Amino acid sequence: MALLLSAEEIDPIIKTSDVIDALELGYKDWAIDKAANGLRTDIHNETDSSAIYYNFKTMGGCWPRYKIATERIVSDLIVFEHNRRRKIPGAPGKRWVGLVLVFSMETGELLAVFTDGAAQRMRVGTTNGLGAKYLARADSKVYGLIGSGFQAEAQLQAMCAVRPIEKVRVFSPTESHRKSFAEKWSRKLGIDVMAVDKPEQAVKGADIVGCATNSAAKAVLMNAWLEDGMFITSLRNSEIEAAALDRCGTVAIHLKDPRTTRMYVGAKNASSENVRRDIEGRKDIDLTRYPELRHIISGDAPGRKSDQEITAFVNNAGIGFQFTVIAKVILEAAKQKGVGRLLPNEWFSQSVHS
C-alpha cells in the first residue's frame, strides 16, 4: 500500500532536530558517493498574462542506506512584483501544487506521495542549521534574521536546534509582518524575539545572521555590518554582498555545479525577462572556489578555524536529495503516529512493462 500524506498532516509530526540529524548522515553518505542527487529540470512557459509565467520543476535523489528514491514535482504559476518572485495559488480553492513521490529501491514500488510544502520549508531551514552546526561558534546566542516570511520561520527553528539561541532580532520591509513574527515566535520558543526597523539593527551584535528573503537579485546583508566571530547564511546566492563573502575566512556552498536543465516556451514578455535574470545567478563572485557543505561535514574540507573568524554558508542551490532525506523522516514519523491514508499498490503499478 502507498501512503498519502498532506502538508497539514506532516507539519505536526516532524521535528527539526530529527531532520537535521538525518540530513547530516545523508550528506556524509553523499560525500562518499553512497547517495545521489539528481539534476533539476525546469520548463518555463509564458501565459496569457505578461506578468505571470508557468514553471514545471522536477528534482530527485536516492539514498541506498534506506533503499528509497524520490522525485519532487512542482507545478507553479509565478509573478514578479517589486523585484520579488511570488507563487500564485492557482489550483481550485486557491492552493499550490507540489508533490514528492517516494519509491522503494528494492521492489520499485511507490511507497508514498506527500505534498511538498512542509518538506520544502524544512529542507532549507535544516540545511542552513546544519551549516551553523559546523561553522558557527558553539556559544552563539544572538540571532539576527533578515526576513519574516514562510522560510524565516524554519530558519529560526533550525538555528535554535543547533545553538543555544537566547535573543533574536528580526527585520523585514513590512512592519506588521516583522512584529507579528516576533510576537508569535517569542511566545512559541520562550525567548526574546524583537522586531527592528532596519536590517543593520538585526545584524548588530549578532553571533549568527540569517537572510531569508524573496529578493530576486539584491544583496540584503552588507560587508560594513559584519563583526568578528559571526556566522552568516543565506537562502539565495544573491542575498550576501560579495565584499562580505570575501571578508569571510571560511565559506561553504551547497553545490559547486548547480546545473539545471532549463527549457523555455516563449521569450517575449516581461515575465520571461524576469525569470531569465532570476536564474542566471550572481556574476560578482565565483562561488565554485568554495567547498561544498557536505565535504565540511565529512571532514574532507576544513571548517571554522577560530572564534574570531567570520564564516558563511551560501545556500546557492536547492537539491532533490534533501527531499529523499526528509522523506525518510516523514515516513518513520507517519508510521509511529498512524497518520495518512493508504492507497492500493495496483493504482501505481501495471501488468505490462514500459
Secondary structure, DSSP 8 states (H G I E B T S, - for coil): -EEEE-HHHHTTT--HHHHHHHHHHHHHHHHTTSSEE--EEEEEEE-SSTTEEEEEEEEEEEEGGGTEEEEEEEEEEEEEETTEEEEE--BTTTB-EEEEEEEETTT--EEEEEESHHHHHHHHHHHHHHHHHHHS-TT--EEEEE--SHHHHHHHHHHHHHS---EEEEE-SSHHHHHHHHHHHHHHH-SEEEE-SSHHHHHTT-SEEEE---BSS---B-GGG--TT-EEEESSTTSB-HHHHHH-SEEEES-S---EEEEEE---SHHHHHHHHHHH--SSS-GGGS-BHHHHHHTSS-----SS--EEEE-----THHHHHHHHHHHHHHHHHT-SEEE-GGGG--SS--
